[in-house]
């Protein structure tokens, strides 16, 4: 079950953060103020999830694998392709053949 949650977090990290926040005690006592989880939810949700995973699973020790995971989470959050759909692409400049209009 945790593996499914991790895979789902890669595709919908904000939804996973919201579920963990409202239905579990995953984030309890991790942050001094409410500002950091809110900023993480808005700007870097995958990084927020990885930071919380390091606090829980690795005891807050930032060794090689937690840092590698942090880099991957930042790449997921900062990827330019993230959240862009095909309909948002700029329109093509090609407009088809021109027709002559008789004078």
C-alpha positions, 0 to 999 in steps of 0.5 A: 500500500505505501508503494501505491501511495508513493506512485500516486504522489508522483502524479498528483502530489497536491492531492496526496499532501491534502489527504495526508494533512486532513486524514493522518498525523503525517505532518504533525510536529514537523514544522514550526509555523503553518507557512512552510507547508502552505508554501510547499503545497503551492509551489513544491508539493513533491519536495514537501512530500519528500522532505516529510518522508526523510523526516519520518523514514530516515530520521531527518538524516540527509545522507546520499539517498535522501539528497538524491530523492530531493533532487528528483523531487525538485526536478519533478516540481520544477519541470517545464512540462509539468501541468502543460497540456496539448491545448495550451501549446502556441498556435501554428503559424501555418495557415494553409494555402492562400486563395486568389481573390479575383479583382 
